[in-house]
Amino acid sequence: MIEVQTVHTSALGPQGLRDLRELLDTAFEGDFSDDDFDHALGGMHAIARDGEVLVGHGAVVMRRLVHEGVALRTGYVEAVATRADRRGRGIGALVMDEVERVVRSAYELGALGAAHAAAPWYAARGWRPWDGTTSVVTPDGVRRTPDEDGAVHVLPVSARLTGGGDLACDWRGGAVW
Ligand SMILES: CC(C)(COP(=O)(O)OP(=O)(O)OC[C@H]1O[C@@H](n2cnc3c(N)ncnc32)[C@H](O)[C@@H]1OP(=O)(O)O)[C@@H](O)C(=O)NCCC(=O)NCCS
């Protein structure tokens, strides 16, 4: 029986954080950096457990994405993963149901940077690839992020998105999207 709980980072505690990092390191097959982990902290976590075992996770952190001069309050989705031996059984869908509930009830917009293999999965859930350009607001000004065009997906809530144009994220270390 899978149970999904939604908790703030502050409620995870040191052991909860260690368990989460272990799940993510394993699920992303070692391709999960300290910056990636940092990006998943400070907001809400949808945590799927089978008994005591952590089997799935998704985080929503607040970022400001700028479109047509407006800084949109955005629920940015990070570190979505299901334990490899539990995939294809709907755990990711249960986690995303909760992630999307958080996005829809607290933000103007949802956004995420989709791994290539996961993009169709998000699209099937109603996330759409951003059809314009992408950029980042760096301390030295706005810089285009062409490699992320097409990978950034959005879930409009109340934000007025005209389609096309530029979408710029706020600055951070590591992968900016
Ligand atoms: C992406 C990821 C989180 C999906 O997790 P998941 O738990 O396997 O997701 P689900 O089971 O809800 O859905 C996956 C597939 O199983 C299918 N499925 C859902 N419930 C099912 C069930 N009860 N029985 C069989 N298959 C099922 C879904 O239809 C879906 O099929 P699709 O591949 O044709 O889209 C997982 O593959 C993962 O951890 N990948 C590695 C990390 C990663 O890339 N994360 C995304 C970063 S952007």
The ligand as a MOL file (V3000), in Angstrom:
LIG
                    3D

  0  0  0     0  0            999 V3000
M  V30 BEGIN CTAB
M  V30 COUNTS 48 50 0 0 0
M  V30 BEGIN ATOM
M  V30 1 C 9.8970 9.4170 -14.5610 0
M  V30 2 C 9.5990 8.5060 -13.3710 0
M  V30 3 C 9.5670 9.3510 -12.1010 0
M  V30 4 C 8.2130 7.8710 -13.5720 0
M  V30 5 O 7.8970 7.1450 -12.3800 0
M  V30 6 P 6.9200 5.8540 -12.3860 0
M  V30 7 O 6.6120 5.5630 -10.9820 0
M  V30 8 O 7.5180 4.7720 -13.2230 0
M  V30 9 O 5.6620 6.4940 -13.1150 0
M  V30 10 P 4.2570 5.8020 -13.3780 0
M  V30 11 O 4.2670 4.3720 -12.9830 0
M  V30 12 O 3.2270 6.6710 -12.7930 0
M  V30 13 O 4.1780 5.9210 -14.9400 0
M  V30 14 C 5.2060 5.3640 -15.7530 0
M  V30 15 C 4.6150 4.4190 -16.7670 0
M  V30 16 O 4.0210 3.3100 -16.1400 0
M  V30 17 C 2.6590 3.2090 -16.5860 0
M  V30 18 N 1.8550 2.7500 -15.4520 0
M  V30 19 C 1.2240 3.5250 -14.5630 0
M  V30 20 N 0.5520 2.7720 -13.6860 0
M  V30 21 C 0.7790 1.4930 -14.0350 0
M  V30 22 C 0.3690 0.2460 -13.4910 0
M  V30 23 N -0.4500 0.2020 -12.4440 0
M  V30 24 N 0.8290 -0.8660 -14.0640 0
M  V30 25 C 1.6540 -0.8160 -15.1230 0
M  V30 26 N 2.0680 0.3290 -15.6780 0
M  V30 27 C 1.6230 1.4730 -15.1360 0
M  V30 28 C 2.2760 4.5510 -17.0140 0
M  V30 29 O 1.2210 4.4900 -17.9680 0
M  V30 30 C 3.5400 5.0200 -17.6000 0
M  V30 31 O 3.6360 4.4820 -18.8960 0
M  V30 32 P 4.4160 5.2240 -20.0460 0
M  V30 33 O 5.8530 4.8420 -19.8350 0
M  V30 34 O 3.8500 4.6310 -21.2850 0
M  V30 35 O 4.1750 6.6860 -19.8890 0
M  V30 36 C 10.6150 7.3530 -13.2590 0
M  V30 37 O 10.7520 6.7290 -14.5200 0
M  V30 38 C 12.0060 7.7730 -12.7630 0
M  V30 39 O 12.2560 7.8360 -11.5560 0
M  V30 40 N 12.9430 8.0270 -13.6970 0
M  V30 41 C 14.3350 8.3630 -13.3340 0
M  V30 42 C 14.4430 9.7660 -12.7760 0
M  V30 43 C 13.9000 10.7840 -13.7630 0
M  V30 44 O 14.2500 10.8030 -14.9330 0
M  V30 45 N 13.0110 11.6640 -13.2540 0
M  V30 46 C 12.4260 12.7300 -14.0510 0
M  V30 47 C 13.3420 13.8990 -14.0420 0
M  V30 48 S 12.6800 15.2520 -14.9870 0
M  V30 END ATOM
M  V30 BEGIN BOND
M  V30 1 1 1 2
M  V30 2 1 2 3
M  V30 3 1 2 4
M  V30 4 1 2 36
M  V30 5 1 4 5
M  V30 6 1 5 6
M  V30 7 2 6 7
M  V30 8 1 6 8
M  V30 9 1 6 9
M  V30 10 1 9 10
M  V30 11 2 10 11
M  V30 12 1 10 12
M  V30 13 1 10 13
M  V30 14 1 13 14
M  V30 15 1 14 15
M  V30 16 1 15 16
M  V30 17 1 15 30
M  V30 18 1 16 17
M  V30 19 1 17 18
M  V30 20 1 17 28
M  V30 21 1 18 19
M  V30 22 1 18 27
M  V30 23 2 19 20
M  V30 24 1 20 21
M  V30 25 1 21 22
M  V30 26 2 21 27
M  V30 27 1 22 23
M  V30 28 2 22 24
M  V30 29 1 24 25
M  V30 30 2 25 26
M  V30 31 1 26 27
M  V30 32 1 28 29
M  V30 33 1 28 30
M  V30 34 1 30 31
M  V30 35 1 31 32
M  V30 36 2 32 33
M  V30 37 1 32 34
M  V30 38 1 32 35
M  V30 39 1 36 37
M  V30 40 1 36 38
M  V30 41 2 38 39
M  V30 42 1 38 40
M  V30 43 1 40 41
M  V30 44 1 41 42
M  V30 45 1 42 43
M  V30 46 2 43 44
M  V30 47 1 43 45
M  V30 48 1 45 46
M  V30 49 1 46 47
M  V30 50 1 47 48
M  V30 END BOND
M  V30 END CTAB
M  END
